[in-house]
Amino acid sequence: MINIITIEREYGCGGGEIAEAVAKRLGWKLWDQQLTEEIARLANCPKAVVEAREERRDPLYYRLFKSFMRGSYEGSLNAPKLNLVDSETILKIARRVVEHAAEKGKCVIVGRGSQQFLRTRPDTLRIFLFAPREDKVRRLLRRGKSEKEAQELVDSVDRERADFIQKYFNVEWPDRPIYHALLNTAIGDECVTNMILSLVQTYEARCSA
């Protein structure tokens, strides 16, 4: 029986909105922004700090600073006080939150490495959402982004996610073999939502046959 759906997504393809629609139709808990909030609570830091670090590698200057602080004499003296909320720390906390959510079941989890953390669970349906670049730009324009900002975000965020997955899971992004379906959201959010719900029913029927 499917108890968990993970939705990985290209930036700007509507993954968050579709995940919300799927969770609402199923009556399940959505872990998207609430996942970020829970990570921030456990890391004892502002949500904005987590948003700036999750699903991406730390920038070079931050990695150098972290290395210096942890290796320096002053850094070693202040080690108990040094609370560097870096990408690796966030990833470790994210895994705890995702696995806890999975144990409770009946949830839709958006990104944050959830598809990798839960790749061996038979009760998980793993979906990857994508869209043509022009569709993603148009969606961001409707959200109020400028043309330049939308294009830069579409390119940079997905590049950062790919680097993140390569760094911490040693696989390419998207890691196609682990997904049950890769869906193009250009066909419409409602259509994709219906397809995911249909996949849940079809996959459950197959598993119980």
Secondary structure by P-SEA (a helix, b strand, c coil): cccbbbbbbccccaaaaaaaaaaaaacbbbcaaaaaaaaaaaacccaaaaaacccccccaaaaaaaaaaaacaaaaaaccccccccaaaaaaaaaaaaaaaaaacccccccccccccccccccbbbbbbbbcaaaaaaaaaaacccaaaaaaaaccaaaaaaaaaaacccccccccccccccccccccaaaaaaaaaaaaaaaaaaaac
